[in-house]
Amino acid sequence: MNKTTREDSRGSGGFIFLPYFYKKICSYYIFVFMFSKFHALHLILSVMINKITFTLFFCIQIIQAQVGLTVQKSGIFQDEKNRSELVFAEEDGYGGLVSVRAFYSGLSANISGYYLEHYDNQLKTLGKIELPHSEYQLKGLKVADGKIYLISVDSDKATKTWKVNLYTSDLDRLNFTHSALITRDDIEHNNSSFFNFN
């Protein structure tokens, strides 16, 4: 009788143990299956991203190859001043170029003046003028309809005012006239950053 009860208990124990073991095995295979699906999806996405990136890079290279880039040399000339730097450059509308360069004198870090130069489409100098620096800062250059427009911020210490001036000249003459756009009083309590052209 003991043997049968042991067999029954073994049999019932095996019967109870089988679903638990089956659940573990199934959950393991489901996990492996899901992981492999996720891994496969990850691989597919990474391959697609690589292909899209390569295609975009290739298209950008083709577009860049189609954009015409021309390099043109000017005549070699020596700068009249020791140190100068390009401040503004603008096309003149006729294939030429108008440039403004600031120059410095000696070891000073302050600007001594400006050169305004007009070049044709072969980069030959059509006109050049030196703009003396007297307490003003050039803030903008615009070339339109055969005219050159310069915007400057001037400080007048005698009247203690700041002025924003517009200098205008014909493109072929380089003879500037100016008109005040804005005037601000009380120079001690204000500075040029008030106009915030930077």
C-alpha atoms as a printed R data frame, in Angstrom:
    type eleno elety resid chain resno      x       y       z
1   ATOM     1    CA   MET     A     1  0.000   0.000   0.000
2   ATOM     2    CA   ASN     A     2  2.880   2.216   0.696
3   ATOM     3    CA   LYS     A     3  4.215   1.631  -2.790
4   ATOM     4    CA   THR     A     4  1.001   2.718  -4.425
5   ATOM     5    CA   THR     A     5  0.736   5.830  -2.373
6   ATOM     6    CA   ARG     A     6  4.300   6.637  -3.237
7   ATOM     7    CA   GLU     A     7  3.619   6.050  -6.914
8   ATOM     8    CA   ASP     A     8  0.451   8.103  -6.703
9   ATOM     9    CA   SER     A     9  2.246  10.879  -4.963
10  ATOM    10    CA   ARG     A    10  5.079  10.662  -7.469
11  ATOM    11    CA   GLY     A    11  2.655  10.648 -10.308
12  ATOM    12    CA   SER     A    12  0.678  13.519  -8.963
13  ATOM    13    CA   GLY     A    13  3.896  15.357  -8.148
14  ATOM    14    CA   GLY     A    14  5.123  14.813 -11.677
15  ATOM    15    CA   PHE     A    15  1.825  16.001 -12.992
16  ATOM    16    CA   ILE     A    16  1.999  19.165 -10.966
17  ATOM    17    CA   PHE     A    17  5.685  19.693 -11.817
18  ATOM    18    CA   LEU     A    18  5.182  19.313 -15.586
19  ATOM    19    CA   PRO     A    19  3.063  22.467 -16.141
20  ATOM    20    CA   TYR     A    20  5.475  24.568 -14.065
21  ATOM    21    CA   PHE     A    21  8.447  23.245 -16.020
22  ATOM    22    CA   TYR     A    22  6.530  23.694 -19.268
23  ATOM    23    CA   LYS     A    23  5.761  27.318 -18.364
24  ATOM    24    CA   LYS     A    24  9.438  27.994 -17.664
25  ATOM    25    CA   ILE     A    25 10.502  26.451 -20.960
26  ATOM    26    CA   CYS     A    26  7.793  28.323 -22.870
27  ATOM    27    CA   SER     A    27  8.663  31.641 -21.257
28  ATOM    28    CA   TYR     A    28 12.341  31.029 -22.054
29  ATOM    29    CA   TYR     A    29 11.553  30.299 -25.704
30  ATOM    30    CA   ILE     A    30  9.186  33.250 -25.907
31  ATOM    31    CA   PHE     A    31 11.932  35.488 -24.480
32  ATOM    32    CA   VAL     A    32 14.475  34.117 -26.960
33  ATOM    33    CA   PHE     A    33 11.986  34.490 -29.792
34  ATOM    34    CA   MET     A    34 11.151  38.084 -28.811
35  ATOM    35    CA   PHE     A    35 14.802  38.957 -28.328
36  ATOM    36    CA   SER     A    36 15.698  37.500 -31.691
37  ATOM    37    CA   LYS     A    37 12.829  39.440 -33.273
38  ATOM    38    CA   PHE     A    38 14.018  42.607 -31.537
39  ATOM    39    CA   HIS     A    39 17.588  41.898 -32.538
40  ATOM    40    CA   ALA     A    40 16.532  41.260 -36.128
41  ATOM    41    CA   LEU     A    41 14.468  44.460 -36.116
42  ATOM    42    CA   HIS     A    42 17.437  46.363 -34.693
43  ATOM    43    CA   LEU     A    43 19.694  44.995 -37.422
44  ATOM    44    CA   ILE     A    44 17.180  45.874 -40.135
45  ATOM    45    CA   LEU     A    45 16.781  49.421 -38.791
46  ATOM    46    CA   SER     A    46 20.516  49.977 -38.492
47  ATOM    47    CA   VAL     A    47 21.045  48.785 -42.072
48  ATOM    48    CA   MET     A    48 18.252  51.078 -43.278
49  ATOM    49    CA   ILE     A    49 19.689  54.049 -41.384
50  ATOM    50    CA   ASN     A    50 23.123  53.374 -42.857
51  ATOM    51    CA   LYS     A    51 21.664  53.195 -46.365
52  ATOM    52    CA   ILE     A    52 19.671  56.401 -45.883
53  ATOM    53    CA   THR     A    53 22.730  58.195 -44.507
54  ATOM    54    CA   PHE     A    54 24.852  57.031 -47.421
55  ATOM    55    CA   THR     A    55 22.151  58.088 -49.908
56  ATOM    56    CA   LEU     A    56 21.861  61.550 -48.341
57  ATOM    57    CA   PHE     A    57 25.626  61.985 -48.322
58  ATOM    58    CA   PHE     A    58 25.802  60.886 -51.963
59  ATOM    59    CA   CYS     A    59 22.999  63.302 -52.970
60  ATOM    60    CA   ILE     A    60 24.703  66.181 -51.169
61  ATOM    61    CA   GLN     A    61 27.947  65.417 -52.989
62  ATOM    62    CA   ILE     A    62 26.126  65.424 -56.342
63  ATOM    63    CA   ILE     A    63 24.458  68.750 -55.539
64  ATOM    64    CA   GLN     A    64 27.787  70.257 -54.489
65  ATOM    65    CA   ALA     A    65 29.393  69.020 -57.685
66  ATOM    66    CA   GLN     A    66 26.709  70.779 -59.727
67  ATOM    67    CA   VAL     A    67 27.190  74.127 -57.971
68  ATOM    68    CA   GLY     A    68 29.676  76.122 -59.998
69  ATOM    69    CA   LEU     A    69 32.563  77.526 -58.013
70  ATOM    70    CA   THR     A    70 34.867  79.970 -59.716
71  ATOM    71    CA   VAL     A    71 38.062  81.373 -58.291
72  ATOM    72    CA   GLN     A    72 39.411  84.584 -59.715
73  ATOM    73    CA   LYS     A    73 42.767  86.179 -58.964
74  ATOM    74    CA   SER     A    74 43.412  89.868 -58.808
75  ATOM    75    CA   GLY     A    75 46.639  91.656 -59.460
76  ATOM    76    CA   ILE     A    76 49.139  91.575 -56.635
77  ATOM    77    CA   PHE     A    77 49.427  94.858 -54.812
78  ATOM    78    CA   GLN     A    78 51.121  95.979 -51.667
79  ATOM    79    CA   ASP     A    79 49.016  97.397 -48.878
80  ATOM    80    CA   GLU     A    80 49.717 101.067 -48.200
81  ATOM    81    CA   LYS     A    81 49.339 100.613 -44.460
82  ATOM    82    CA   ASN     A    82 51.094  98.109 -42.231
83  ATOM    83    CA   ARG     A    83 47.988  96.428 -40.888
84  ATOM    84    CA   SER     A    84 44.517  96.301 -42.372
85  ATOM    85    CA   GLU     A    85 41.576  93.930 -42.287
86  ATOM    86    CA   LEU     A    86 38.457  93.425 -44.343
87  ATOM    87    CA   VAL     A    87 35.376  94.798 -42.604
88  ATOM    88    CA   PHE     A    88 32.674  94.660 -45.314
89  ATOM    89    CA   ALA     A    89 32.382  93.420 -48.891
90  ATOM    90    CA   GLU     A    90 29.374  93.709 -51.172
91  ATOM    91    CA   GLU     A    91 28.681  93.052 -54.858
92  ATOM    92    CA   ASP     A    92 28.045  96.194 -56.866
93  ATOM    93    CA   GLY     A    93 25.343  94.714 -59.107
94  ATOM    94    CA   TYR     A    94 27.519  94.886 -62.239
95  ATOM    95    CA   GLY     A    95 29.791  91.938 -61.492
96  ATOM    96    CA   GLY     A    96 32.188  94.013 -59.433
97  ATOM    97    CA   LEU     A    97 32.864  94.345 -55.749
98  ATOM    98    CA   VAL     A    98 32.925  97.110 -53.149
99  ATOM    99    CA   SER     A    99 35.037  96.454 -50.071
100 ATOM   100    CA   VAL     A   100 35.741  98.371 -46.886
101 ATOM   101    CA   ARG     A   101 38.962  97.698 -44.979
102 ATOM   102    CA   ALA     A   102 39.944  99.081 -41.602
103 ATOM   103    CA   PHE     A   103 43.579 100.008 -41.092
104 ATOM   104    CA   TYR     A   104 45.621 100.482 -37.940
105 ATOM   105    CA   SER     A   105 48.645 102.675 -37.328
106 ATOM   106    CA   GLY     A   106 51.631 101.588 -35.292
107 ATOM   107    CA   LEU     A   107 51.031  99.141 -32.485
108 ATOM   108    CA   SER     A   108 47.660 100.616 -31.599
109 ATOM   109    CA   ALA     A   109 44.646  98.329 -31.419
110 ATOM   110    CA   ASN     A   110 42.358 101.219 -32.359
111 ATOM   111    CA   ILE     A   111 41.224 101.741 -35.933
112 ATOM   112    CA   SER     A   112 42.950 104.687 -37.622
113 ATOM   113    CA   GLY     A   113 40.694 104.843 -40.662
114 ATOM   114    CA   TYR     A   114 38.976 102.961 -43.458
115 ATOM   115    CA   TYR     A   115 39.646 102.263 -47.125
116 ATOM   116    CA   LEU     A   116 36.719 101.922 -49.470
117 ATOM   117    CA   GLU     A   117 37.690 100.216 -52.734
118 ATOM   118    CA   HIS     A   118 35.662  99.475 -55.845
119 ATOM   119    CA   TYR     A   119 36.725  96.632 -58.162
120 ATOM   120    CA   ASP     A   120 35.349  95.556 -61.540
121 ATOM   121    CA   ASN     A   121 34.528  91.968 -62.541
122 ATOM   122    CA   GLN     A   122 38.225  91.335 -63.367
123 ATOM   123    CA   LEU     A   123 39.200  92.611 -59.889
124 ATOM   124    CA   LYS     A   124 40.892  95.710 -61.260
125 ATOM   125    CA   THR     A   125 40.614  98.785 -59.059
126 ATOM   126    CA   LEU     A   126 38.043 101.282 -60.341
127 ATOM   127    CA   GLY     A   127 38.203 103.629 -57.389
128 ATOM   128    CA   LYS     A   128 39.644 103.968 -53.939
129 ATOM   129    CA   ILE     A   129 39.044 106.438 -51.148
130 ATOM   130    CA   GLU     A   130 40.397 106.773 -47.639
131 ATOM   131    CA   LEU     A   131 37.801 107.570 -45.010
132 ATOM   132    CA   PRO     A   132 39.449 109.294 -42.043
133 ATOM   133    CA   HIS     A   133 38.521 107.953 -38.662
134 ATOM   134    CA   SER     A   134 37.251 110.665 -36.348
135 ATOM   135    CA   GLU     A   135 35.396 109.073 -33.464
136 ATOM   136    CA   TYR     A   136 33.066 106.935 -35.569
137 ATOM   137    CA   GLN     A   137 32.582 103.272 -36.264
138 ATOM   138    CA   LEU     A   138 31.302 101.870 -39.531
139 ATOM   139    CA   LYS     A   139 28.452  99.460 -38.857
140 ATOM   140    CA   GLY     A   140 27.148  98.575 -42.305
141 ATOM   141    CA   LEU     A   141 27.660  98.689 -46.081
142 ATOM   142    CA   LYS     A   142 24.987  98.404 -48.753
143 ATOM   143    CA   VAL     A   143 25.367  98.780 -52.510
144 ATOM   144    CA   ALA     A   144 22.171  99.218 -54.525
145 ATOM   145    CA   ASP     A   145 21.047 101.038 -57.677
146 ATOM   146    CA   GLY     A   146 24.494 102.446 -58.425
147 ATOM   147    CA   LYS     A   147 24.899 103.954 -54.967
148 ATOM   148    CA   ILE     A   148 26.983 103.070 -51.914
149 ATOM   149    CA   TYR     A   149 25.456 103.416 -48.452
150 ATOM   150    CA   LEU     A   150 27.529 103.379 -45.269
151 ATOM   151    CA   ILE     A   151 26.039 103.449 -41.781
152 ATOM   152    CA   SER     A   152 28.193 104.753 -38.959
153 ATOM   153    CA   VAL     A   153 27.893 105.579 -35.281
154 ATOM   154    CA   ASP     A   154 29.606 108.884 -34.507
155 ATOM   155    CA   SER     A   155 30.360 110.363 -31.119
156 ATOM   156    CA   ASP     A   156 30.558 114.143 -30.887
157 ATOM   157    CA   LYS     A   157 32.280 114.991 -27.610
158 ATOM   158    CA   ALA     A   158 31.777 118.745 -28.052
159 ATOM   159    CA   THR     A   159 27.984 118.463 -28.055
160 ATOM   160    CA   LYS     A   160 28.008 115.232 -26.018
161 ATOM   161    CA   THR     A   161 25.835 113.327 -28.485
162 ATOM   162    CA   TRP     A   162 25.820 110.042 -30.356
163 ATOM   163    CA   LYS     A   163 24.681 110.091 -33.967
164 ATOM   164    CA   VAL     A   164 23.835 107.359 -36.413
165 ATOM   165    CA   ASN     A   165 24.741 108.731 -39.839
166 ATOM   166    CA   LEU     A   166 24.049 107.513 -43.336
167 ATOM   167    CA   TYR     A   167 26.825 108.257 -45.834
168 ATOM   168    CA   THR     A   168 25.784 108.083 -49.495
169 ATOM   169    CA   SER     A   169 27.850 108.204 -52.690
170 ATOM   170    CA   ASP     A   170 27.508 107.365 -56.356
171 ATOM   171    CA   LEU     A   171 29.331 104.190 -57.267
172 ATOM   172    CA   ASP     A   172 31.537 105.828 -59.902
173 ATOM   173    CA   ARG     A   173 32.448 109.050 -58.019
174 ATOM   174    CA   LEU     A   174 33.087 107.966 -54.400
175 ATOM   175    CA   ASN     A   175 32.126 111.392 -53.061
176 ATOM   176    CA   PHE     A   176 30.156 110.891 -49.839
177 ATOM   177    CA   THR     A   177 27.486 113.087 -48.317
178 ATOM   178    CA   HIS     A   178 25.953 112.303 -44.961
179 ATOM   179    CA   SER     A   179 22.682 112.737 -43.142
180 ATOM   180    CA   ALA     A   180 21.857 112.021 -39.507
181 ATOM   181    CA   LEU     A   181 19.393 109.211 -38.920
182 ATOM   182    CA   ILE     A   182 19.314 109.150 -35.110
183 ATOM   183    CA   THR     A   183 20.762 111.504 -32.501
184 ATOM   184    CA   ARG     A   184 21.147 110.528 -28.865
185 ATOM   185    CA   ASP     A   185 22.139 113.058 -26.180
186 ATOM   186    CA   ASP     A   186 24.122 112.596 -22.975
187 ATOM   187    CA   ILE     A   187 27.276 110.846 -24.166
188 ATOM   188    CA   GLU     A   188 28.567 110.107 -20.655
189 ATOM   189    CA   HIS     A   189 25.660 107.880 -19.718
190 ATOM   190    CA   ASN     A   190 25.441 106.044 -23.011
191 ATOM   191    CA   ASN     A   191 27.816 104.153 -25.190
192 ATOM   192    CA   SER     A   192 27.781 102.856 -28.729
193 ATOM   193    CA   SER     A   193 26.339  99.540 -27.584
194 ATOM   194    CA   PHE     A   194 23.090 101.462 -27.018
195 ATOM   195    CA   PHE     A   195 22.586 101.296 -30.773
196 ATOM   196    CA   ASN     A   196 23.407  97.555 -30.709
197 ATOM   197    CA   PHE     A   197 24.593  97.140 -34.296
198 ATOM   198    CA   ASN     A   198 27.008  94.322 -33.454
